[in-house]
Amino acid sequence: MTPDAGDATDDRAARTLRMLAPHIEAARTFSGWAFPQIRVHDLEPGPPWDYEAIVRERLADAHSVLDLGTGGAEFFAAAVADYAGRIVATEEWQVNAPIAADRLRPLGGHVVRASAERGLPFRDACFGLIIDRHEGAAMPEVARLLAPGGWFVTQQVARENWRELDAHFETRTQFPDHFRIYQDELRAAGLSVTAQRHEWKVAYGGLGDIAFMLIAAPWEIPDFDPAAQIEALIALEDDCQTERGLEMTFARYLITARKPA
């Protein structure tokens, strides 16, 4: 690389970091689990299922409901707004837990600080419905907590999500195949299971949106540092930027399971 080429690279890195600065600051101070500031739109049809509609359908026959990893309870509060049964959510993060509690309190719901992967402080067979959107969970615990005839509904991010990151970030987490593992564990616990998965292309408004999400979701690239990894971010932009936006892959799966009555 010539000196002039090196200078140009340094200039681009500096310009990119300045552009990313407000996105980085916003990501380091966010709460809840909704991102209205993120500019992203579908380029291909999204999942053929409607998670919210499925949850509402199952709520109609459930005497109690548990939402695992509710975040700020943005989704859950809307889903149970007209629900008359027992309303409980878990949320481990100390920032989100009080936000979720404030949101659910007027509905008669409450929040328990607990990890769905490390065991839950509830008695056996106490929930008619357990839902889980994007929270890792121990399936034997889910099976233990479901009442006979109860349903489990989960939508998760598949391991193929944002696969474009793999070529540029050596420390990208390689997740287990939970789509298969969760099904196997639920069936081993005696539940009947159905599952489907879906991938589609989306376009983000720009690199700032990606930087925000990588900070907000630190499990994707542990110790992610935009300044230290600016060259990788620029390479990602060069590979994925099109006239439609910065194109990435979304991947989701849906699992529904029922405990025998």
SULFEN-V250678 format. One record per residue. N is the residue number from 0. RES is the residue in one letter. SS is DSSP state (h for helix, s for strand, l for the rest). PSI is psi in radians with two decimals (999 if undefined). D_LAST is the distance of its C-alpha to the last C-alpha in Angstrom with 2 decimals. Layout:
# SULFEN-V250678
N_RES_SS_PSI_D_LAST / N_RES_SS_PSI_D_LAST
This chain:
# SULFEN-V250678
0_M_l_2.27_69.26 / 1_T_l_2.80_72.39 / 2_P_h_-0.70_72.98 / 3_D_h_-0.68_72.58 / 4_A_h_-0.70_69.25 / 5_G_h_-0.72_68.07 / 6_D_h_-0.72_69.18 / 7_A_h_-0.69_67.33 / 8_T_h_-0.78_64.13 / 9_D_h_-0.70_64.57 / 10_D_h_-0.74_65.28 / 11_R_h_-0.70_62.11 / 12_A_h_-0.77_60.05 / 13_A_h_-0.74_61.66 / 14_R_h_-0.72_61.15 / 15_T_h_-0.73_57.51 / 16_L_h_-0.67_56.87 / 17_R_h_-0.71_58.56 / 18_M_h_-0.63_56.41 / 19_L_h_-0.33_53.23 / 20_A_h_-0.87_54.27 / 21_P_h_-0.55_52.66 / 22_H_h_-0.69_49.37 / 23_I_h_-0.79_49.41 / 24_E_h_-0.75_50.16 / 25_A_h_-0.69_47.41 / 26_A_h_-0.56_44.83 / 27_R_h_-0.11_45.94 / 28_T_l_0.12_45.49 / 29_F_l_2.82_42.35 / 30_S_l_3.05_39.24 / 31_G_l_-2.91_35.93 / 32_W_l_0.83_34.31 / 33_A_l_2.46_35.88 / 34_F_l_1.24_39.09 / 35_P_l_-0.35_40.93 / 36_Q_l_-0.22_44.15 / 37_I_l_2.24_43.00 / 38_R_l_1.84_44.48 / 39_V_s_2.41_42.22 / 40_H_s_2.67_41.53 / 41_D_s_2.40_39.83 / 42_L_l_-0.31_42.14 / 43_E_l_2.85_39.49 / 44_P_l_2.39_36.29 / 45_G_l_-2.90_33.48 / 46_P_l_2.54_29.80 / 47_P_l_-0.07_28.48 / 48_W_l_2.84_25.38 / 49_D_l_1.73_25.45 / 50_Y_h_-0.79_23.49 / 51_E_h_-0.75_24.20 / 52_A_h_-0.67_23.11 / 53_I_h_-0.76_19.74 / 54_V_h_-0.80_19.24 / 55_R_h_-0.66_20.41 / 56_E_h_-0.75_18.12 / 57_R_h_-0.52_14.97 / 58_L_h_-0.53_16.65 / 59_A_l_-0.47_16.77 / 60_D_l_0.16_13.16 / 61_A_l_2.36_12.94 / 62_H_l_-0.29_14.22 / 63_S_s_2.68_15.71 / 64_V_s_2.46_16.90 / 65_L_s_2.24_18.62 / 66_D_s_2.06_21.28 / 67_L_s_2.22_22.48 / 68_G_l_1.05_26.25 / 69_T_l_-0.16_26.95 / 70_G_l_-2.26_30.70 / 71_G_l_0.20_32.54 / 72_A_l_0.43_29.42 / 73_E_h_-0.89_31.25 / 74_F_h_-0.81_28.30 / 75_F_h_-0.76_25.69 / 76_A_h_-0.70_27.96 / 77_A_h_-0.67_28.50 / 78_A_h_-0.60_24.84 / 79_V_l_0.27_23.94 / 80_A_l_-0.60_27.27 / 81_D_l_0.36_25.85 / 82_Y_l_2.41_22.46 / 83_A_l_-0.11_22.05 / 84_G_l_-2.99_19.25 / 85_R_s_2.32_19.83 / 86_I_s_2.08_21.60 / 87_V_s_2.54_22.16 / 88_A_s_2.70_23.80 / 89_T_s_2.59_25.28 / 90_E_l_2.09_28.72 / 91_E_l_-0.61_30.87 / 92_W_l_2.22_34.18 / 93_Q_h_-0.36_36.45 / 94_V_h_-0.77_37.99 / 95_N_h_-0.55_34.86 / 96_A_h_-0.85_32.95 / 97_P_h_-0.53_35.34 / 98_I_h_-0.79_35.48 / 99_A_h_-0.72_31.72 / 100_A_h_-0.75_31.82 / 101_D_h_-0.62_34.59 / 102_R_h_-0.60_32.78 / 103_L_h_-0.38_29.51 / 104_R_h_-0.79_31.22 / 105_P_l_-0.31_32.27 / 106_L_l_0.02_28.66 / 107_G_l_0.20_27.57 / 108_G_l_2.87_26.03 / 109_H_s_2.85_27.10 / 110_V_s_2.38_27.57 / 111_V_s_2.25_27.16 / 112_R_l_1.86_29.56 / 113_A_l_2.75_27.54 / 114_S_l_2.23_27.11 / 115_A_l_-0.18_23.78 / 116_E_l_-0.30_25.26 / 117_R_l_0.24_26.45 / 118_G_l_2.48_23.66 / 119_L_l_2.43_22.34 / 120_P_l_0.97_23.15 / 121_F_l_2.67_19.87 / 122_R_l_2.86_17.82 / 123_D_l_2.55_14.54 / 124_A_l_0.74_11.26 / 125_C_l_-0.02_13.55 / 126_F_s_2.34_13.03 / 127_G_s_-0.38_10.88 / 128_L_s_2.33_13.10 / 129_I_s_2.25_15.48 / 130_I_s_2.74_18.43 / 131_D_s_1.92_21.34 / 132_R_s_1.76_24.53 / 133_H_l_0.32_26.94 / 134_E_l_2.24_26.07 / 135_G_l_2.51_25.74 / 136_A_l_2.71_22.72 / 137_A_l_1.99_21.41 / 138_M_h_-0.60_18.19 / 139_P_h_-0.60_17.27 / 140_E_h_-0.74_17.66 / 141_V_h_-0.83_15.46 / 142_A_h_-0.68_12.60 / 143_R_h_-0.69_13.56 / 144_L_h_-0.36_13.65 / 145_L_s_2.36_10.39 / 146_A_s_2.74_8.08 / 147_P_s_2.31_4.35 / 148_G_s_-0.02_3.94 / 149_G_s_2.81_7.60 / 150_W_s_2.57_10.43 / 151_F_s_2.24_13.55 / 152_V_s_2.12_16.73 / 153_T_s_2.37_19.99 / 154_Q_s_2.24_23.47 / 155_Q_s_2.77_25.90 / 156_V_s_2.16_29.57 / 157_A_l_2.76_30.12 / 158_R_l_-0.35_32.74 / 159_E_l_-0.06_35.09 / 160_N_l_2.41_35.47 / 161_W_l_0.68_39.17 / 162_R_h_-0.34_40.19 / 163_E_h_-0.37_43.76 / 164_L_h_-0.51_43.99 / 165_D_h_-0.61_43.91 / 166_A_h_-0.24_47.47 / 167_H_l_-0.27_48.97 / 168_F_l_1.85_47.22 / 169_E_l_-0.45_47.29 / 170_T_l_0.19_45.05 / 171_R_s_2.28_42.20 / 172_T_l_2.31_38.93 / 173_Q_l_1.79_37.38 / 174_F_l_2.63_33.65 / 175_P_l_2.87_31.20 / 176_D_l_1.32_29.22 / 177_H_h_-0.39_26.06 / 178_F_h_-0.76_24.88 / 179_R_h_-0.78_24.50 / 180_I_h_-0.80_23.79 / 181_Y_h_-0.72_20.82 / 182_Q_h_-0.79_19.19 / 183_D_h_-0.75_20.01 / 184_E_h_-0.68_18.69 / 185_L_h_-0.74_15.28 / 186_R_h_-0.67_14.98 / 187_A_h_-0.48_16.38 / 188_A_l_0.02_13.66 / 189_G_l_0.14_11.09 / 190_L_l_2.62_10.15 / 191_S_s_2.43_11.15 / 192_V_s_2.43_14.35 / 193_T_s_2.61_17.06 / 194_A_s_2.64_20.39 / 195_Q_s_2.70_23.89 / 196_R_s_2.84_27.11 / 197_H_s_2.45_30.36 / 198_E_s_2.54_33.93 / 199_W_s_2.77_36.68 / 200_K_s_2.43_40.10 / 201_V_s_2.89_40.93 / 202_A_s_2.14_44.26 / 203_Y_s_2.70_44.94 / 204_G_l_-0.51_47.99 / 205_G_l_-3.11_49.68 / 206_L_h_-0.50_49.72 / 207_G_h_-0.64_49.32 / 208_D_h_-0.67_45.76 / 209_I_h_-0.78_44.93 / 210_A_h_-0.74_46.66 / 211_F_h_-0.87_44.73 / 212_M_h_-0.60_41.35 / 213_L_h_-0.50_42.39 / 214_I_h_-0.72_43.34 / 215_A_h_-0.45_40.23 / 216_A_l_1.27_38.02 / 217_P_l_-0.23_39.91 / 218_W_l_-0.31_37.38 / 219_E_l_-0.88_38.69 / 220_I_s_1.66_42.22 / 221_P_l_2.41_42.59 / 222_D_l_0.56_45.79 / 223_F_l_2.29_46.43 / 224_D_l_1.85_49.92 / 225_P_l_-0.65_51.27 / 226_A_l_-0.80_54.87 / 227_A_l_-0.45_54.61 / 228_Q_l_0.50_52.63 / 229_I_h_-0.61_54.51 / 230_E_h_-0.67_55.79 / 231_A_h_-0.68_52.29 / 232_L_h_-0.73_51.32 / 233_I_h_-0.72_54.45 / 234_A_h_-0.68_53.76 / 235_L_h_-0.76_50.24 / 236_E_h_-0.76_51.86 / 237_D_h_-0.65_54.44 / 238_D_h_-0.57_51.87 / 239_C_h_-0.21_49.38 / 240_Q_s_2.24_51.50 / 241_T_s_3.14_52.12 / 242_E_l_-0.29_53.48 / 243_R_l_-0.17_49.90 / 244_G_s_-2.96_49.18 / 245_L_s_1.84_47.96 / 246_E_s_2.28_45.47 / 247_M_s_2.94_42.40 / 248_T_s_2.29_39.13 / 249_F_s_2.51_35.77 / 250_A_s_2.21_32.66 / 251_R_s_2.76_29.05 / 252_Y_s_2.71_25.64 / 253_L_s_2.27_22.23 / 254_I_s_2.27_18.94 / 255_T_s_2.44_15.55 / 256_A_s_2.56_12.38 / 257_R_s_2.36_8.62 / 258_K_l_2.41_6.36 / 259_P_l_2.49_3.80 / 260_A_l_999_0.00
